[in-house]
């Protein structure tokens, strides 16, 4: 996946220097480009870092940074051949430990992934977490994440993606019906406890996002996929807008804004109306809207258009009627 | 160096400080650091006022420690208690990754995936740095077999201040709105762990007044989180695991029976919910951790679901349906 490179802060640059030095010690001679590829950074970032390392060192006995107190570099090789050869080392011999927070972030991430089909035994995760904790300079902070439930659909989707074969399943639509779908699975995605399959749908002839918990009777076929992840642009956002989307105006309690962030129309500027925020969301049809609004009772109110309001009201009334 | 640049870049000053403190066994005094280390020495005034430079040094120490560098302070022999002669150093053994901590290509790939789940907030920056350190070990990840894009979200404003408090064992204060209560109540607690359960972030904390541990849902914290200044003893044991186990216990002990329309969205999704069993044909017995949350969720399924029990849940869903119908009812009278 394409990573966006945020601008580096001095702290990040320091972290890079402290990681790069032991790497260069281990690789007595390495090309700038090779080092850049290994770290996944631009070549110029490596060049800048090497130039800084080469003139850095310790004050030394004189407190004057004498020649022997500094790192040194085979400058000709560096300037003419773009090769890095450190010829004198100072102070650093080995890689740094993880910080407690860094270890905690990775440990929590591992816990979350613990039910992925590639992770065959839970013990491997625990021993990896213990190793991270041992390699940290402070106790990892207490952040924990419940592991995903292992699930037959997830395992099948994973197999289809890995083998490049089509998959078939029944999928309930938000309108209520169920349709048999045949898809080219492209990528498995998740947000917190919800897992999704991004796939080319043969019925809709478009890339669609399927919730795994709406899939039943899944089947892995032997038919190779016709569309590949490389053929289509898979956006970072789970739900893509489409020209046929319906715009709906809602009032929402400000604290609940994050709950609907995925649906807010591009460029919509929330306006405050009597302590609530009025904004515009996009939905593919009112069936989805009535479910969304009913999950947030007293928090979201649909303002318009009137058909949208009516669909929510009718949904709630029909439900209430079952209790009378 | 003959020509010293007038301005030393920040990263050069920080890097020089780390090198100087790693190289010293006995430690350096603040004065020695400010007068000799690259980036400070250029601005040091012998016998003059170095207050700005001293403040700079304090900030730099924090920035370096943030990265996990164990910068320590030791008292000079014979001068215990005298702050002026404190010495600073980075002990090599605490700085370097132990020799036996190594990772296989498979483990490296898994750690890369684990780092990727944090794509927003401060944990994403921490993960990026952890991956950088892994790469510094020369490790190359095994090519992933398949394309995964897992993601954990942190959208609660309370998360970051609570995480910082957790690291410092700081007691915090916040307003917490319990459903069914008209007004938020101020809580003062010592955080023990932050855990995500069923997609929601919870704070596991000790209430110093009562000695009880309690679990709070982050989305119900309705005020900024502030620290009281009090520090509580560092918790022992795996508090995150304990918190998750407690949430699981609650989840397992709460059950509801609901009738679902065959083949509906409710039938499929609730049927796949963790721990759900078929009580009898058309009726599911499902688990939940919080009555108000499951009531919201069930209201969303509209007429596809009929809650049979427990009565509190049934009533909570009926009340919600009433609220929704009323809020979206006809506004004929308001139309011009």
Interface residues (C-beta under 8 A of the other chain):
Chain A: X1 X10 X11 X12 X13 X14 X15 X16 X17 X18 X19 X20 X22 X23 X26 X27 X38 X39 X40 X52 X53 X55 X56 X57 X58 X59 X63 X65 X90 X91 X92 X93 X94 X95 X96 X97 X98 X99 X100 X101 X102 X103 X104 X105 X106 X107 X108 X109 X110 X112 X113 X116 X118 X119 X128 X131 X132 X134 X135 X136 X137 X138 X141 X142 X143 X144 X145 X146 X149 X151 X158 X161 X162 X172 X173 X174 X176 X178 X186 X187 X188 X189 X190 X191 X192 X193 X194 X198 X211 X213 X214 X215 X216 X229 X255 X258 X261 X290 X291 X292 X293 X294 X295 X296 X297 X298 X301 X302 X309 X310 X312 X313 X315 X316 X317 X318 X319 X320 X321 X322 X323
Chain B: X1 X9 X10 X11 X12 X14 X15 X16 X18 X19 X20 X22 X23 X35 X36 X37 X38 X41 X63 X64 X66 X67 X68 X69 X70 X92 X94 X95 X96 X97 X98 X101 X103 X107 X110 X111 X113 X114 X115 X116 X117 X118 X123 X126 X127 X128 X129 X130 X132 X133 X135 X136 X137 X138 X140 X145 X146 X147 X148 X149 X150 X151 X152 X153 X155 X156 X163 X166 X167 X192 X193 X194 X195 X196 X197 X198 X199 X200 X219 X222 X235 X238 X239 X240 X241 X243 X244 X247 X248 X263 X264 X265 X268 X269 X272 X273 X274 X296 X297 X299 X300 X301 X302 X303 X304 X305 X306 X314 X318 X320 X321 X322 X323 X324 X325 X327 X328 X329 X330 X331
